[in-house]
């Protein structure tokens, strides 16, 4: 089993910034060693990684990027194993460590990713990428054609492996579908794009269908949402800050409204 990143037996290491996936000679050497080990394993163990969705399409038309801020994806050693913390399974552990179980909701990130990747918007090739920024400052890139596990338990397993290994490749391929990358997220965003933040606390309440129509047809969209149970996001790179309902909405439902508005604007059925 791979040891969780940033943790060594008998020592505590301090990091000035979160680790991210890099192509170094050391990493390449590790990959070669892993490849040699995989060749010696039975065939059923060779297909590590996660599958690619069959609906992958490429389009040169305007696209959309989603950024999920303050996602609760934290790894800790519970008992003898490392696990992705969540409020349902680790409430007692969290309380013993003076942490609020309500703050550990990786299920929100899971629900949002399924809503985005399952949308006709994505299947039409109009999703550029999804970026996840965790509470600890780790930045994760999610490719639009990755197939996220449907069950929460398997999703936790994938996120645990990602935070330990820093990347996860496609089944039988070297392409990285999930990987941790260097901050800040702004360096990966399209230049010609409208960057829009969402919060129920915003005084600007809009109809999403009408709002997207005001954006030029040749401009990309970047939507920034919170992936936490409580609180609001605070970023310095958004052009606008809006609310799309007079009532508090879950992040997954908010995604549904955003995707529906863009599908209407771009005539995606």
ChimeraX attribute file (.defattr): number of C-alpha atoms within 10 A of each C-alpha:
attribute: neighborCount
match mode: 1-to-1
recipient: residues
	/A:1	6
	/A:2	8
	/A:3	13
	/A:4	20
	/A:5	15
	/A:6	13
	/A:7	14
	/A:8	10
	/A:9	6
	/A:10	5
	/A:11	7
	/A:12	9
	/A:13	8
	/A:14	8
	/A:15	8
	/A:16	6
	/A:17	11
	/A:18	15
	/A:19	19
	/A:20	17
	/A:21	17
	/A:22	15
	/A:23	7
	/A:24	9
	/A:25	9
	/A:26	10
	/A:27	12
	/A:28	12
	/A:29	11
	/A:30	12
	/A:31	12
	/A:32	12
	/A:33	11
	/A:34	11
	/A:35	13
	/A:36	11
	/A:37	11
	/A:38	15
	/A:39	11
	/A:40	10
	/A:41	11
	/A:42	8
	/A:43	9
	/A:44	7
	/A:45	10
	/A:46	15
	/A:47	13
	/A:48	14
	/A:49	20
	/A:50	20
	/A:51	18
	/A:52	17
	/A:53	14
	/A:54	10
	/A:55	15
	/A:56	13
	/A:57	13
	/A:58	12
	/A:59	11
	/A:60	7
	/A:61	12
	/A:62	18
	/A:63	21
	/A:64	24
	/A:65	21
	/A:66	23
	/A:67	24
	/A:68	23
	/A:69	23
	/A:70	23
	/A:71	26
	/A:72	24
	/A:73	23
	/A:74	19
	/A:75	19
	/A:76	14
	/A:77	12
	/A:78	13
	/A:79	8
	/A:80	6
	/A:81	10
	/A:82	17
	/A:83	19
	/A:84	24
	/A:85	25
	/A:86	21
	/A:87	17
	/A:88	11
	/A:89	11
	/A:90	16
	/A:91	17
	/A:92	13
	/A:93	16
	/A:94	19
	/A:95	11
	/A:96	10
	/A:97	9
	/A:98	9
	/A:99	13
	/A:100	12
	/A:101	18
	/A:102	14
	/A:103	17
	/A:104	24
	/A:105	20
	/A:106	23
	/A:107	22
	/A:108	18
	/A:109	23
	/A:110	20
	/A:111	18
	/A:112	21
	/A:113	23
	/A:114	16
	/A:115	18
	/A:116	21
	/A:117	22
	/A:118	17
	/A:119	17
	/A:120	17
	/A:121	24
	/A:122	23
	/A:123	20
	/A:124	16
	/A:125	20
	/A:126	24
	/A:127	25
	/A:128	22
	/A:129	20
	/A:130	21
	/A:131	23
	/A:132	27
	/A:133	23
	/A:134	18
	/A:135	17
	/A:136	13
	/A:137	16
	/A:138	22
	/A:139	24
	/A:140	26
	/A:141	21
	/A:142	20
	/A:143	18
	/A:144	26
	/A:145	22
	/A:146	20
	/A:147	18
	/A:148	21
	/A:149	17
	/A:150	11
	/A:151	10
	/A:152	14
	/A:153	11
	/A:154	12
	/A:155	18
	/A:156	21
	/A:157	13
	/A:158	20
	/A:159	22
	/A:160	21
	/A:161	23
	/A:162	20
	/A:163	24
	/A:164	19
	/A:165	17
	/A:166	20
	/A:167	23
	/A:168	22
	/A:169	19
	/A:170	18
	/A:171	16
	/A:172	12
	/A:173	12
	/A:174	10
	/A:175	12
	/A:176	17
	/A:177	21
	/A:178	26
	/A:179	21
	/A:180	24
	/A:181	19
	/A:182	17
	/A:183	17
	/A:184	11
	/A:185	16
	/A:186	10
	/A:187	9
	/A:188	13
	/A:189	19
	/A:190	17
	/A:191	10
	/A:192	11
	/A:193	19
	/A:194	18
	/A:195	21
	/A:196	18
	/A:197	23
	/A:198	22
	/A:199	23
	/A:200	18
	/A:201	15
	/A:202	14
	/A:203	11
	/A:204	14
	/A:205	15
	/A:206	14
	/A:207	13
	/A:208	19
	/A:209	18
	/A:210	11
	/A:211	13
	/A:212	17
	/A:213	14
	/A:214	8
	/A:215	13
	/A:216	11
	/A:217	12
	/A:218	11
	/A:219	16
	/A:220	21
	/A:221	23
	/A:222	22
	/A:223	20
	/A:224	24
	/A:225	23
	/A:226	24
	/A:227	30
	/A:228	25
	/A:229	18
	/A:230	9
	/A:231	12
	/A:232	17
	/A:233	16
	/A:234	15
	/A:235	10
	/A:236	6
	/A:237	12
	/A:238	16
	/A:239	11
	/A:240	12
	/A:241	20
	/A:242	19
	/A:243	21
	/A:244	21
	/A:245	15
	/A:246	12
	/A:247	9
	/A:248	12
	/A:249	14
	/A:250	16
	/A:251	21
	/A:252	20
	/A:253	13
	/A:254	20
	/A:255	22
	/A:256	15
	/A:257	15
	/A:258	18
	/A:259	21
	/A:260	19
	/A:261	20
	/A:262	21
	/A:263	19
	/A:264	14
	/A:265	14
	/A:266	15
	/A:267	9
	/A:268	13
	/A:269	9
